[in-house]
């Protein structure tokens, strides 16, 4: 491990683009945690029909309204106010794409050696231009910003910053510095026309993208079906396709890139429709979106393995701190804090564990030990409860327990091997000036 993986890890750590992405996530960590926790509280607790307030859950909503049910409960002031409060808390998911766009732009600007503040503002303006071109003025902020994945905002930041970097190299469109003005004001005036040109060029690209979408109107399902020549739902039920899906969902995390954004297209085109079809009772697809969401707990298994087997106190401390958040599927503190990202010791088990979960789940459901996953659940639902709610059976929760135990055994040998080396030998030290 030290002979082969460590040199590769060091080279990856020094790659400027991966560093830019990694540090953008570091910058956003407090906001991601705050907004994610608010989202979990909104979906799990505040939802009038969710696991706490709803009839299928603890049914506290009926108790708090004096025994109202059905339409009377739906029309009650309690539901009105709690729904309004829920939507207010979910507005945090409008903020995340904007903050991420600016964070990525700041780090990409550092790689290109251009003004960071202007890059951030240019990227944010570019995001607004793109959304206006695609959705118009009728859609609300939740409708256009919440569906944006991390890869989308990363692409906006990368393209807008690249265009700005090129326009700044055109001397003929830059205003000469005016000595009569303060130095900083004069500096920003020199950037005026390059920024205007960069936004214009990005606007042209956005217009072309919006026109292409309107002309062809190709959905993710249609595009994949054209490529695969079979319905995506059917194709991605194959074990080889499932293993590839798991690999590309988790391998990017090791590089510091949100893996589920990478496979978002496949999930929307194949596994979300599979879940909806299961829920309607038309099919019994084994692999669907709730199946994979229930398997997120392999990161929790890593936390437990580190707490039990690791001799590195800093890793143990981060694992203990992260464990309560892992109970609500907030994985970033452990992945970036220990870190797992670009950590040579965890490369193999990190991609092996979710693949093993898929295989175990396929066996359990094929042999009729566990019912199929068919119900969509709120994001952030704690393990075992999420499995039971998704399948409508306690066996769904037991399957998650089996996954957790199996994943602990997968991680344990690698954690034990890591005890033979110092943490800084396995993960290169970060630069202090970052």
N, C-alpha and C positions, 0 to 999 in steps of 0.2 A: 504494500500500500504506500509506504513512504518512498519507495524507489520509483514507482510508476505514476501514481495518482497525484502525489504532492507537487512534482514539477509542473504537471498540467494545471493544477489548481493555481499555482503561482502565476503562470502565464495568463490564465483567465482573469485573475484578479487585476492584472496590469492592463488588460484590454480597456481602452478609454471609453468605448461605447457601453460595455457591460458595467463599468464603474458608474457611468452616467445614469443608467437605468437603476442600478442598485441604490445609489445615493438619493435619487429622486424618491424612491420608496422610503428610505430612511427619513427624509424630510417630511414626508406625508404621514408617517406612522402615528403621531398623536391624533391627527384629524381622522384617519381611517378607523382608529380604535374608538374614538368618541362617537363618530357617526354610525359605526357598525353596532355598537352597544345600544344606541338609540333605536336603530332599526330592529334589533332583536327584541327590545322592550315593546316596540310598536307592534310587531307581528305576533309575538307570543302572548303579551299581556293585554294590550289595548284593543286588539281586534275584537269587535263585538261578537263575531262568530268563530273566534279562534279557540285554542285549547284551554284558555283560562275563563273567558267570558261566555263562550258558546255552549250550546246544548250538548255537543259531542265531547266537550271537555269537562272542566269543573263546574260549568254552568253558574258562575258568579254573577253574570249579567242579569239573570232572572232574579237572583237573590237581591241584587242592588236596586232593581226596579220594582221590588215588591211583588214578585211572582208573575211578571209579564212574559208572554210567550208569543211566538208567531208574528203576525202583522202588528199587533199591539206593541210588542217589544221593538220591532223594526222602526215604528213611528215614534218611539218615546224620546223625550228630551235627552235622556241618558245616552242613547245611541247617537243622537245628533251631535252632542258635545264631545263624546269620546272619539267619534269618527273625525271630527274637525281637529282634535288634538293629535290624533294618529297621523293625519295628513301633514300637519305642521312638523311633526318629528321626522316624517319621511322626506321633507324638503332637504334634509341633509344630503340625500343622494343626488340632488341637483348640484350641490356644492362640490362633491367629490370629482366629477369630470373636469370642472373648471380648475380646481386646485391641482389636480394631477397634470393637466395640460401645462400649467405654469411651471410646475416642479420639473417636468421633463424638459421643457424649453430652457430653463435655467441651466440644467446640466449639459444639454446639447450645445448651448452657447459657449460653455466653458471649453468643450472639446474643439469648437471652431475658433475660439479666441475672439468672440465678439461681445458686445455689451449685453449683460445678462438681463437687466431690467427691461430694456427695449425688446429683447427676445421674448420675455414672458408676456408682455403686453401685446406683442404682435401675434403670438400663438393664441392667446385668449381671444383676440379680435378675429383671428382666422377661424376659430371654433364657432364663434357666433355667425360668421359669414356662411360657413358650411351648413349649419343647422337652418339658417334662414333660407338658403337656396333649396334645401331638401324638404323642409316641412312648411315653409311659409310663415305667416304671422298668426294663423289661426290656432296652432297647437300651443298648449301650455308648456311651461318649463319641465314639469314632471314627465310629460309625454315625450319630449325630445332629448332630455339630458339623462334621464334614468336608464334608458336601454343602452347607452353608450358603454362599450367594453373598454378595458384598459388598452388593448391594442389599437382601438380607434383613436383615443386621445393621444397615445404615443405617436401614431402616424401623423396626426395633425401637428403635434409639436415638432416632430422631426422634419416634415416637409416645409412648414412655415419657417423654421429656423434655418434650414438649408437655403431656401429662397432668399431670406434676409441676408445670410452670409454672402451670397453671390451678388446681391444688389449693392451691398456695402463696398464691394470691390470695384464699382464703377465710379471713378473719380469725377466724371463730368456732371453727375447728378447730385453731388454733395456740395452744400453751401460752405463757403470758406468761413473759418472762425472769425467772429467779430470781436476785436479787442476791447471795444467799448462795453461789451456785455460781460457779466460774470462768467468765469471759465466753464462751470458746469452747464449753465444755460446755453452758452455758445456751442458746447459739445453736443447737446441734444438737438439743437437746431440743425447741425450738420447732418443729423440722421433723418431728418424729416422726409426728404424726397426718396431715399432708399426704402424707408418704411412704407411710404405711400405706394411705391412701385411693387414692393413685396406683397402688400395686401391686395393690390390690383391683380397681380399674377395668381395669387392663391384664389381670389374670387373667380378668375377665369377657369381654373381647374375645378373649383366647386360647381360652377355652372355646367361645365361639361359632364361632371359626374351626375348631377341632378337630371340633366337632359337624357343621359344614357339610361338612368333608372326609369324615367317616365316613358321612354320609347320602348324599351325592352320589357320592363316590369317583370324581371326574373326574380322569383323568390329563392331562398336558400334551398328549399326542397327541389324546385325545378332545376336549378343549376347542378346540384349534386346528381339528380337523376339523369341529366344529360351526360354527365361525366361517367357515372357508374353504369348507365344503361339498365338499371333496375331501381325500384323504389328504395330510397335511402333507409327507410325503416327496416326493410327486409335485409338489405346488405349489411347493415351494422349490427345485426343479431348474430353474425358469424363470430366464432371465438377469436379468429385471427384479427378481425376488424375491432373487436372489443379490446384485445390486448394492445393494439396500436393506439386506440383511443385513450386507454389508461396511460400508456407511455407518453404520449404527446400532451396529456393533461397535467402530468406531474414532472416530467423531465425539465420543462422550462422553468419551474419553480427553483430548481437547483442553480440556475443561472440568474435568479432574481427577477424572473419575468412571470407574471400571473398566468399560470398554465391553463386555467379554465377559459380565459379569453382566447387562447390559441385554438381551442377545440369548440368554441362557442357555436360556430357554424354547424358542425356536426350535431351538437346537442340539440339545437333548434330544429334542424332538418330531420333528425332521426329519432332521438330519444324523448323529446317532449311530445311529439305525436304518438309515440309508443305508449307513453303514460296516459295520454288522453283516451287512446283507444282501449287500453286496459280498464280505465275507470268507467267507460261506457259499457263494458262487458262484451265488446265485439271481438277482442283478442286476448291472448295470454302471453304477451312478450315478456321474456325474462329480463332483458336489459332495457331499462328506461331511465329517465332522469332521476326519479326518487331513489332508484337502486344505487346509482353512483353517488348521490348526495349522502345517502346513509353510510357509504363507505369512506367518507372523509376522515373518519376517526383513526385512520392509521397514523396520523400525525400525533394524536393523543397517545397511541401506543409507543411512539418514540419518546414522548415526554416521560411516560412511566418507566420505560427501559433505562433512561438516563438517571432518573431518580433512584432506581433500585440498583443499577449495576455500575454507574460511572463513579470514578474517584476524583473527577474534576469539579471542584466546588462551584466554579462560576457557571458551568453547564447545569449543575444541579439547581442552583439558585434561579437561573432563567427558566428552567423547566417547572419549578414550583410556582413561580410567578405566572407563567403562561397557562398552567393547567386549568384554572377556573375559566379562562377565556376559551380554551379548547372545548370546554363543555358546551359552548355556544357557537362552535365552528369558526372562531376567530383564531386563525393559524399564524398570522403574520408575526406576532411577538416571538414565537418560538423559531420560526423559519429565519427571521432576520436577526433575532436577538442572541441565539446561542453561538453562532448561527448555523443553520443547515445549508444556507445558500453558499455554494462553492466550497463546501466542506468535504474534503476528499473521503472521509471515513463513511459518510452517509450516502454517497452517490448510488451504489448498488442497491441497498435495502430500500431507499426512498422510491425507486421505480419498481422494485420487485414486490413490495408489500401490496400496493393497490392491484397489481396483476393477480397476486395470490387471492386477494379478496374476491375478485371477479370470478375466478375459477371455483372457489369455495361456494360462493353464492349460486353459481350456475348448477353445481352438483346438488345443493340443498333444495333448490326450486324444482329442478328436473326430477328429483326423486320424491317430490310432493311432501317434503319435510317442512318447507316454508312456503306460504302462499306467495303469489306474485305481488310485486310492488305496483300499486295502482293509484294511490292518492297522493296528490301534491301536498307538501307540508310547508309551513312557514320556515323561511331561512333562519337558522340559528336555533332550531329546536334541539334540545339536548339529546345525546345518544340514548339508545334503547327506547325512549319515548318516540323518537322519530321513526325508528324501525317498526314499532307497534302501530303507529298511526298510518304509516305508508302502506302496510300490508293488511291492516285491520285485524291483526292477530298478535298474540304475545310472542309467537315464534319469530316474528320480524325483529323484535328486540333481542331474542336469544341468538339469532344469527349475527347481530352486531357484536354481541359479547364474544362469540366464537371468533369473529374477525379480529377483535381487539386482542384476544389471547394469542392468536396465530401471529399477529403483527409484532407483538412483544417478543416472541421467540425469534422472529426474523431479525429484529433490530439488536437483540441482546448480544450475539457474538461480535458484532461490529463495535458496540459500545465497550465491550470487554477488551477488544483489541486496542481501542483508543486509549485505554488506561496505560498502555506501554509507552505512550508518547505525550509530550507536553502539548497543550491546546494550540500554542502558537506555531508548533511544527505542522499541525494539521490544517490550520486556517491562518494564512499570512496576516500579519498585523496591519491594521488600517493606518493610513497616513493621518497624522494628528491634525493637519490643516484642513481636513475635509469635514 
